[in-house]
Amino acid sequence: MNKNSKRAYNFNAGPAALPLVVLEKAQAELLDFNGTGMSVMELSHRGKDYEAVHNRAIELLRELMAIPQDYEVLFLQGGASLQFSMVPMNFLAAGKKAGYVMTGSWSEKAYAEAAKLGEVFVAATAKEGNYRRIPAWEEISYGADSAYLHITSNNTIFGTEWQAFPDTGAVPLVADMSSDILSKPFAVKKFALIYAGAQKNLGPSGVTVVIIRRDFLEQANKNLPTMLCYATHAKNNSMYNTPPTFGIYMMKLMLEWVKAEGGVPAIYKRNREKAALIYDAIDASNGFYVGHAQPEARSLMNITFRLAEEELEKKFLDQAKKTGFVGLNGHRSVGGCRASSYNAVPYESCQALRDFMLAFQKENA
Ligand SMILES: Cc1ncc(COP(=O)(O)O)c(C=O)c1O
């Protein structure tokens, strides 16, 4: 527990920490939003009060990510997991093939869903050695007529992250950015479609952001159930049906916070400083802590490491929990430890974790 604010040192992988000021603002507005005498949850999604929130969230995301005008910004439901299916439903036409770069469990899931719907191929894989790296660009192979190439920009479970994005020319590049969207500046124009569940860097769970280039959208399959067509949501400003209004409101508060903090460049700088605290503790430990990811593939968002012995690792995690650190257990599929240091995780939490790691090593080395 953080002594000053009674807030937990929250390193959860998602849903994850939200900024204190965002929660306080939501609390202050809960019973009477904007003089309506209602919470945002109770507003009609067709009324002007909610509509202003909805449109402001889109506008802020456009501004913060410098999303070009020829892209649509959609707020959907069903999580990133539904995008694993919606992408191939809309864009993997018969006779075409879609390439997947395999960098972890989420890429595997995306690939498996697409394989149910059409022809897919592995364009490159980092599975050997348990997903410790990101394939080099030269390793990735796909035909110039591929329907699209799919990547997972940050691998939440293994703690690896693409450091630069490829230029795929005429082949549409699609990315699952669930766990690193808004964490660093990058050129949206390299992508035909980006999707991300909100519950790591954008707000609470329940909203999925899709950013899609209009000319790509025009190529989508039109013979799908209405709710599964991106075009339905684009045509209706993501209000074809009732949107997750409270989640979108929370996202708007979160985006206002990012802007007030200095925008994505300032957040990126702090993310690097936060991650460096923990990676430095790992690197200076003489093998007491061992990072999972190869250094050149390290994620700024999910820092994965192990201790040399299983017993010691258990002791570390137990003691960390007692000290007030939340969410440090690695994903059940890989074990070990994982500290997720998303945008809203305060620098002080990372400092406290670094101090704890150094003290634990001193006592137990
Ligand atoms: C990279 C990535 N993709 C997809 C998902 C699945 O997201 P959802 O639970 O929103 O379906 C997650 C969840 O942790 C993730 O980290």
The ligand as a Gaussian input file, in Angstrom:
#p B3LYP/6-31G(d) Opt

LIG

0 1
 C       -2.333000      -8.325000     -26.346000
 C       -3.699000      -8.763000     -25.922000
 N       -4.597000      -9.111000     -26.849000
 C       -5.828000      -9.519000     -26.523000
 C       -6.231000      -9.599000     -25.206000
 C       -7.625000     -10.062000     -24.909000
 O       -8.388000      -8.963000     -24.604000
 P       -9.899000      -9.027000     -24.135000
 O       -9.898000      -9.651000     -22.784000
 O      -10.279000      -7.575000     -24.135000
 O      -10.658000      -9.817000     -25.121000
 C       -5.345000      -9.227000     -24.199000
 C       -5.767000      -9.299000     -22.786000
 O       -5.008000      -9.264000     -21.861000
 C       -4.049000      -8.810000     -24.567000
 O       -3.152000      -8.465000     -23.628000

